[in-house]
Amino acid sequence: MHCELVVPALFAAPEIPRLPSLELLLARGRAAHADPLSLEAWLAEEFGLDEGMPAAGAITIRATGARADEPGTSWVRADPVHLRLGGDRFTLIPGAACGISRDEADAFVAALNRDFEGRCVFVMVRPDQWCMRTSSEATLQAAPPLELAAQEVDASLPAGADSPQWLALLNEIQMALHGHPVNAERELRGAPPINSVWLWGTGRLPQEAHGRWHSLTTDDALAAGFAHLAGIRQRPLPASATEWLERAPLEGRHLVVLDSLRSVLALSGTEQHADRLAALEARWFAPLLEALRSDRVGMVSVHACDSGYSCETVRSDLRRFWRRTRPLAAYA
């Protein structure tokens, strides 16, 4: 059995703790290098859609089992975000870094559906991952919010020929969210208010996608949508590799998406990034290294997609003692 892990932001923080199990896998395995890609673009490429990030809204909706190809309609991702304004630019804090509960997301989406009834339909797929259905065929140019996390972004985004149409809609959405009671409660407890959505990923649902895996384990709605589109079994992310291995088959190729690191960096959370890396070491890297040693797993691959670095390790590689371990910062 071949277990592949894709771990965005693995080398992203300036200070990275020592992780003995992961360091051993990387030191003894065979490395490969490619162009750095966001998780979203990496998934699109790996599923055979190499034109950037096509139809993220429609693909995400597939994760719910709903149709995404109704005539006269178009889906776009409309992820909740917090915008810190500053002149003609703003800092984008994605919803994944804002700690949005399911009840809060339900309340926001219900309010937006009341305010935009007959024009748009909002769907909460995950608390920090929403979609919007519209009759517009307009396109837009915008990266996923986690790719822009904590960056200063031009207030004229999204760009493209249809930008005025989207900016007008965004302005209405921001006004609707501004006075929402949930935001008042969030501000009282010091949480960033959800004062906008981030629109990205327009386009028609692709006819098909092709993945090389037998299963995909993830809590990301877009990744789950790709699995549905490709006819691959999809499972929610368990707490650890130990739990995952209890249900995993004895053979086949399987992808696990570990995307817990990007969101904390959106709030300059280098300490939280280190804590989450330590949790990944204990819950995933160490158990998978032990499974490799015991021959429960035949190969472990690690993809740091946004660094363009990959490494695959088989059991016999672990005997290459002359390949000394290095801190993760050396791979950045």
Buried (B, 14 or more C-beta within 10 A) or exposed (E): BBBBBBBBBBBBBEEBBBBEBBBBBBBBBEEEEEEEBBBBBBBBBBBBBEEBBBBBBBBBBBBBEEEBBEEEBBBBBBBBBBBEEEEEBBBBBBBBBBBBEEEBBEBBBEBBBEBBEEEBBBBBBBBBBBBBBBEBEBBBBBBBBBBBBBEEBEEEBBEBEBBEBBBEBBEBBEEBBEEBEBBEEBEEEEBBBBBBBBBBBBBEBBEEBEBEBBBBBBBBBBBBBBBBBBEBBBBEBBEBBBEBBEEBEEEEBBBBBBBBBBBBBBBEBBEBBBEBBEEBBBBBBBBBBBBBEEEBBBBBBBBBBBBBBBBBBBBEBBEEEEBEBEEBEEBB
